[in-house]
């Protein structure tokens, strides 16, 4: 039986649209975090450029502080993420696995889509063998946060993982959102573990 070219084109277009859409995450289905923040800032979207190992966010802006930099002590700490990758697809021998993390933390104003805090980007290669690989990403930070006990604060995490063949082509990638976590305590190390499949 011969499959018409038009049918193949429609199927390939639909598959491409699905693959492209899979690399964008939005804030539409987040659960309420213990911080009181129930949603990401309005219109915030994440994009994963797996080829360059970079996650970016659009639809949000960092608030510029009106205080002198030496008038507020910085909030410091470390965000540590472990991303466990289960390899379910059949990839070429020599394929490597790569993880990227985007962290945005501080005072969150969901009405105006502003964050008074900081953002961090980090990436690394996974280690492992067979069908199990692990990325461990440690992100130290130092953010100048205003003292505002009545404000909603939080930490937004987005993470991606990719399978890159020996020709440096991304064969499969995933982008996921954790939602809004509690803002880590000053000086603390906050640990998170996520599981993905490629």
Secondary structure, 3 states (H helix, E strand, C coil): CCCCHHHHHHHHHHHHHHHHHCCEEECCCCCCCCCCCCCCCCCCEEEEECCCCEEEEECCEECCCCCCHHHCCCEEEEEEEEEEEECCCCCCCCCEEEEEEEEEEEEEECCCCEEEEEEEEEEEECEEECCEEEEEEEEEEEECCCCCCCCCEEEEEEEEEEEECCCCCEEEEEEEEEEEECCCCCCCEEEEEEEEEC
